[in-house]
Every structure is written in C-alpha cells, then in structure tokens.
C-alpha cells in the first residue's frame, strides 16, 4: 500500500521521533508555560523556536555530511546532538 513512499525502518523511526518530540514539547508548553528569552542571536526565542532552529540546522548538518563525508551518518548524529545542546543552551 505504501510501497511508493519507500518506507523503511529508519524512515519510520525518524517520523516517530519527530512526532514524539512535538508531543513532548506541546505537553511541556501546556504544563510549564515559558516566557521568551534572549540568547546569543539577540532575538526572543521559546522552546519551540529553539526546536525549530535545531531541526533546521540538523538537516543542513546532515546534508553537508552526506556531501563531504558520505553516507555513513552515525557521527553526523553526534554532531547534531552537540549542536542541539548548544542551541538549547545559548540561543
């Protein structure tokens, strides 16, 4: 039925993780409302803004990794996790 979409294990895991993250962030926003803060970018950001910046930056990191290193992605994941920690800490 979904053969045309090339659903593989990693693809399904990716979408489940993204959906889970969005669900957790929604619950956090409802349970613990946040006031925006100013970070290194000098713009006001909330948890959701920092999540978006992290996801967008991680996509670019992975694309650059594919272009420069090749298809072996586990180390790109480590780079993305360090990037995510930096974004949530300082942005």
Backbone bond lengths (Angstrom), bond angles and torsions (degrees), N, CA, C in turn:
res aa  C-N    CA-C-N  psi(-1)  N-CA   C-N-CA  omega(-1)  CA-C   N-CA-C  phi
1 X - - - 1.447 - - 1.533 111.09 -
2 X 1.325 117.80 -45.53 1.459 120.82 -179.86 1.522 111.95 -105.40
3 X 1.323 117.46 24.97 1.462 120.33 -178.33 1.524 112.59 -61.50
4 X 1.310 117.57 -32.88 1.462 120.57 -177.79 1.519 112.07 -68.64
5 X 1.341 117.70 -16.92 1.454 120.95 -177.67 1.521 112.74 -91.23
6 X 1.325 117.85 -4.52 1.457 123.06 179.16 1.525 111.63 56.55
7 X 1.320 115.70 47.74 1.460 120.06 177.62 1.518 108.87 -70.64
8 X 1.304 114.36 118.27 1.458 120.80 175.27 1.521 107.81 -118.23
9 X 1.317 115.80 172.73 1.462 119.51 177.54 1.521 112.64 -56.43
10 X 1.350 118.04 -52.01 1.462 119.49 179.16 1.530 113.77 -60.14
11 X 1.328 117.23 -35.24 1.467 120.10 178.56 1.523 110.41 -65.67
12 X 1.318 116.27 -44.76 1.465 120.07 178.93 1.527 110.61 -63.78
13 X 1.326 117.15 -42.82 1.466 120.65 178.47 1.521 110.58 -60.33
14 X 1.341 116.91 -43.14 1.458 121.39 179.18 1.528 111.01 -56.16
15 X 1.329 116.93 -50.19 1.457 119.69 -177.19 1.526 112.45 -69.52
16 X 1.317 117.85 -34.31 1.459 120.89 176.57 1.529 110.08 -65.87
17 X 1.324 116.99 -42.08 1.471 120.50 179.00 1.523 110.81 -64.30
18 X 1.326 117.63 -45.29 1.471 120.64 179.03 1.530 110.48 -61.76
19 X 1.320 117.51 -44.52 1.468 120.48 178.71 1.524 110.79 -63.16
20 X 1.318 117.08 -39.59 1.471 120.87 178.80 1.525 111.47 -65.23
21 X 1.325 116.52 -43.02 1.464 120.46 178.55 1.528 110.60 -61.50
22 X 1.323 116.50 -44.34 1.465 119.84 179.12 1.527 111.41 -63.49
23 X 1.324 117.08 -38.55 1.461 120.78 177.65 1.524 111.17 -64.66
24 X 1.326 116.72 -45.75 1.468 121.00 179.24 1.525 110.53 -62.11
25 X 1.324 117.03 -43.29 1.465 119.82 -179.36 1.527 111.38 -67.79
26 X 1.320 118.25 -32.30 1.461 121.09 175.60 1.524 110.79 -66.31
27 X 1.319 116.26 -45.54 1.466 120.40 178.24 1.526 110.12 -62.79
28 X 1.329 117.74 -43.15 1.469 120.86 178.35 1.526 111.53 -61.40
29 X 1.335 116.49 -40.74 1.468 120.10 -179.89 1.522 111.63 -65.11
30 X 1.325 116.57 -34.95 1.459 120.14 179.38 1.530 110.63 -76.66
31 X 1.318 115.69 -44.35 1.467 120.26 -175.54 1.528 113.06 -76.76
32 X 1.325 116.41 -38.78 1.464 121.54 -178.59 1.524 110.02 -127.42
33 X 1.342 117.86 80.09 1.469 119.52 179.75 1.527 110.79 -56.65
34 X 1.313 115.12 145.11 1.455 120.75 -174.53 1.517 110.33 -122.19
35 X 1.308 115.74 143.28 1.455 119.51 171.52 1.525 107.36 -93.89
36 X 1.316 117.79 141.08 1.465 119.81 -179.86 1.527 111.51 -59.49
37 X 1.324 116.24 150.63 1.464 120.87 177.87 1.514 109.49 -129.27
38 X 1.317 115.09 156.94 1.458 120.82 177.94 1.523 108.58 -101.01
39 X 1.313 115.17 131.54 1.455 120.42 179.68 1.514 111.08 -118.81
40 X 1.305 115.18 -149.37 1.462 122.09 -175.55 1.537 112.09 -65.49
41 X 1.326 117.07 -26.23 1.469 120.52 179.55 1.526 112.67 -80.82
42 X 1.333 116.67 -9.06 1.463 123.19 -179.72 1.531 112.90 62.57
43 X 1.337 115.73 28.60 1.459 120.74 171.98 1.523 106.93 -122.71
44 X 1.326 116.02 152.82 1.454 119.45 177.70 1.524 109.37 -76.17
45 X 1.328 116.23 128.67 1.457 120.63 178.79 1.518 110.07 -131.72
46 X 1.316 115.09 149.81 1.455 122.25 173.08 1.525 107.81 -110.22
47 X 1.330 116.39 179.32 1.464 120.05 177.78 1.522 110.92 -56.75
48 X 1.326 116.93 -42.51 1.460 121.04 -179.37 1.520 112.28 -63.70
49 X 1.327 116.49 -39.95 1.469 120.42 177.19 1.524 110.63 -62.81
50 X 1.336 115.86 -43.94 1.465 119.82 -179.91 1.528 111.17 -66.83
51 X 1.339 116.76 -34.82 1.468 119.97 175.30 1.524 110.21 -63.13
52 X 1.327 116.97 -45.28 1.468 120.34 179.06 1.525 111.16 -61.32
53 X 1.324 117.21 -44.80 1.467 121.05 178.33 1.525 110.11 -61.05
54 X 1.329 116.73 -40.71 1.461 121.16 179.00 1.521 111.60 -64.41
55 X 1.328 117.51 -47.01 1.465 120.39 -179.62 1.527 111.75 -63.86
56 X 1.318 116.35 -42.06 1.457 119.88 179.32 1.524 111.18 -65.55
57 X 1.319 116.97 -46.25 1.459 120.73 178.14 1.518 112.22 -63.18
58 X 1.333 116.90 -38.29 1.462 120.43 178.60 1.524 111.65 -65.04
59 X 1.315 116.91 -36.18 1.466 119.84 176.36 1.527 110.19 -62.67
60 X 1.321 116.84 -43.76 1.466 119.73 178.97 1.526 111.88 -67.82
61 X 1.333 117.09 -37.18 1.468 120.21 176.85 1.526 109.73 -61.28
62 X 1.327 116.78 -44.88 1.461 119.91 -179.34 1.522 111.99 -67.12
63 X 1.313 118.23 -38.12 1.466 120.50 176.78 1.524 111.13 -65.19
64 X 1.323 116.57 -42.77 1.465 119.90 177.84 1.526 110.14 -64.28
65 X 1.323 116.72 -40.12 1.467 120.79 178.61 1.524 110.51 -60.85
66 X 1.332 116.51 -44.59 1.465 120.05 178.41 1.524 111.10 -60.16
67 X 1.326 116.65 -41.02 1.457 120.32 -178.38 1.514 113.82 -72.46
68 X 1.329 116.60 -35.56 1.467 120.05 -174.45 1.523 114.07 -94.69
69 X 1.331 116.88 -36.95 1.460 120.16 -173.27 1.520 111.99 -107.76
70 X 1.298 116.80 -42.72 1.458 120.38 -177.66 1.511 110.73 128.33
71 X 1.319 115.26 -165.68 1.461 120.91 -170.96 1.518 114.05 -82.06
72 X 1.313 120.19 -3.90 1.463 121.24 179.76 1.525 108.72 -80.14
73 X 1.342 116.56 102.33 1.459 121.97 -167.86 1.531 117.85 -97.69
74 X 1.331 122.19 -8.43 1.473 118.50 -175.08 1.530 114.02 -56.61
75 X 1.324 118.05 -37.33 1.464 119.17 179.54 1.525 111.06 -72.10
76 X 1.314 117.46 -27.51 1.465 120.39 174.58 1.525 110.01 -65.29
77 X 1.332 116.74 -34.71 1.461 120.38 176.52 1.528 110.45 -62.78
78 X 1.314 116.77 -40.98 1.470 120.61 178.13 1.532 109.84 -62.40
79 X 1.338 116.90 -43.95 1.463 120.98 178.18 1.531 109.87 -61.02
80 X 1.331 117.12 -41.61 1.464 121.11 179.53 1.520 111.62 -65.21
81 X 1.320 117.67 -37.78 1.467 120.15 178.91 1.526 111.41 -67.51
82 X 1.329 116.64 -39.21 1.473 120.13 176.10 1.530 109.55 -65.06
83 X 1.331 116.34 -42.76 1.465 121.31 177.49 1.539 110.65 -60.36
84 X 1.341 116.59 -44.01 1.467 120.45 179.69 1.529 111.17 -62.03
85 X 1.320 116.35 -43.48 1.467 119.84 178.80 1.526 110.43 -61.35
86 X 1.324 117.07 -41.13 1.466 121.14 179.43 1.532 110.89 -65.70
87 X 1.318 116.88 -42.84 1.471 120.06 -179.67 1.528 110.17 -63.13
88 X 1.325 117.29 -46.95 1.465 119.20 -178.01 1.516 112.43 -70.52
89 X 1.314 117.39 -21.42 1.465 120.14 179.09 1.532 112.31 -86.14
90 X 1.329 117.02 -43.95 1.466 119.44 -169.57 1.512 116.85 -114.47
91 X 1.308 119.27 -10.12 1.473 119.40 -178.63 1.506 109.70 -94.74
